[in-house]
């Protein structure tokens, strides 16, 4: 009975984390999508700027759109996977569907891969945003008030020839909330990674706990077979 209760607790915790990571992933993808939309489809990750005076700057290089698309697309995919598997856990715990213990091993493999991809995605987002912010803050050396990246929300991003030339350097941007959007996405992605790692560890623990059950007719096997995956 002790083993039964322990496994039940592990499953409940895993189910909660699946929904938590699904929610975190959706938050990350939504705010990144909003940020990209506010910048006319352009991506700020790995973008480089140059200040021409204390109040005006221009982009010397815009980030590659696939960088933002990768971050958004990956989080959407893994979030729906997490939510779907969480719903499966709930269905099994409520005895609406039968258990599928054979799914535990494939789930470990999938969760390890998901954790790896989410780690890569979180690094792409964090490093790319830091690179942009470092270039943006560098304007303080010529008297700009941009002591932090968040100051960009107070500036007009749609300059008209203030840095030389007669044309706008980019399509109309709405930069009021860019720092909040990217910061929120960054935090959500790292939380999602933490949740995926813990979920993977929990699934491995349950797999190891099942390993002694070699005889499907044993008493222990019969008891565990009534527990959800």
N, C-alpha and C positions, 0 to 999 in steps of 0.2 A: 504493500500500500504506500510505503514511503517513496519508492521509486516511481510509482504511478503519480503521486502528488507532485513530485519534483519535475517530472516530465510535463505534467499539466501546466505548471508554473512557467517552465521554459517556453512552452508553446504560446501561452498568453502574452508573455513579454515579447516574444518574436512577432506576434500579431500586432501588438501595439506599435512596435518599431517599424513594421512594414507600412502601416498607415502614416506614421510620423515622417518617414523618409519619402513616402509618396507625396505628402503635403509639402515638404521642404523642396522637393524637386520641382513641383508645379509652381511654387512661389518663385523659384529661381528662373524658370523658363518664362513665366509671365512678365516679370520685371525686366528681364533682358529683352524680351520682345517689345515692351513699351519703350525701352531706351533706344532700341534700334529704330523703331518707328518715329520717335522724336527727332532722330538725326537722319531723316529721309532715307532710311534703309542702310546708312553707312554704319560702320563698326568702329568704336573708339579704341578697341583693344589693339595695342601695339602702334597706335597712331603717334605721330611726332608733330610737335608744334614749334613755331619760332615767333618770338615777340619782336615787333619792330619798334614799339615804344612802350610806355608804361601802361597803356590801356588797350592796345590792339595786338592781336596775334593772328597767325594763319597756319594752316596745316601744310607741312612739308611732305607728309606722308600719311595717308589714311590707312587704317587697319583693314586687313583682308576680310571681306564679308564672310567667308567660310569659317573664320574663327568664332564669330558670334553664332552663326548657324549651327556649328558643331555643338557649342555649349547648350543652345536652346533645344536642338533636336535630341541630343543624348538624354537630357533631363526629362523631356517629355516621354521618351520611350521607357526609361527605367522607372519613372514614376508610375506609369500605367501598369508596368509589370508588378511593381510593389503593391499597388492597390488591388490588382487582380488576385495576386497570391494571398494578400491579406483577407480578401473576401472569401477565398477558398478555405482559409483557416477557420474563419467564422462559421462557414457552412458545415465544416467537419465537426467543430466543437459543439455546434447546435444539433448535430446528427441529422442534418438535412441531406448530406451526401456521405457516401462511404469513404473511408480513408484510402490513401494510396502511399504506403510506406516506401514503395520502390522509387518514389519521387525524391526522397531525401538526398541520395547521392548525386543525381543530376542537379538538384538545387544547389548543392555545395559548389559544384563546378560553375554554374551560372552566377552565383553570388560572388565568387572570387573574381570572375571576369568583370562583372558589373562594378565591383569595388575598384578594380584596376582602372577601368575606363572613367569612372567618376573621379578618381584621383587625378588622372591625366587632364580631364576637363577642368577640375578645380584649379590645377596649376596653370593651365592655359588662361583661364579667366583672371587669376590673381596676378600672374606675371605680366599679362597684357595690360591690365588696368594700372598696375604700378608703373610700367614703362610710360604710359601716357601721362600719368600724374607727375612723374619725375620731370618730364619735359615741360609740362604746364607750369609747375612751381619754379622752374629755372628762370622764368621771366622776372622773378623778384630781384635778380641781379642788375636789372636795368630800371629799377624803381617801381616795378609792378607791385600791386597790393596782394597778388596771388601768393600768399604765404602757405596756403594749403590748397589741395585740389578742390575742396568743397566751395572755395571762393568762386569757382567758375559758374556756379548757379546764379551769381549776381551780375554776370556780364552779358553783353550782347554778342551772340555768336555769329551774327549775320553782318559782317563788315562789308563795306562797299568801297573798295579801293583805298582803305586807310593804311594798308601795308604795301602800297604800290600796285599798279595795274588798274584797269578800268572795270574789271569783272569781279563778281563775288567768287571767292575761292571754293565755294561749296554751295550746295542747295540749302534752302532755309532750314535752320536748326532750331529746336526748342530745348535749350540746355538748362532750364530751371531746376530740374530734378535728376540730372544725370548722375550726380554723385550718390544720391540716395538709392537710385535704381541699381547701380553697379555694386555699391557696398552691400545692399540687401541680398543681391544675387550671390555675391561672394560668400557672405556668411551662410546663406542657405545651402550652398554647394558643399561647404566644409562640414556643416552639420549632417547633410545627407551622407557624406562619406563616412563620418563617424558612425551613423546608424547602420550603414551597410556592413561595416567591419564587425560591429557587435552582432548583427543578424547572422553573418557568416560564422562567427564563433559559436553562437547558440546552436546553429544547425549542425556544426561539427560535433559539438558536445552530445547532441541527441543521437547522432550517427554512431559515435563511440559507445554510448550507453546501449545501443541496440546490437552492437557487435556480438556479445555473448549469446544472443538469441539465435542459435544455429538450428535448433530443432523446432520446426513449426508446430509440433504437437505438445511442446512443453507447456507447463503451467505459466511460466513467465511470458512466453510468446502469446498465449491466449489473453493474458491480462493486457499486455502492451498493444495488442491488435485492436483493442477497443479505445485507444487513445488517438487523437488526431495527429496528423503530421505537423 
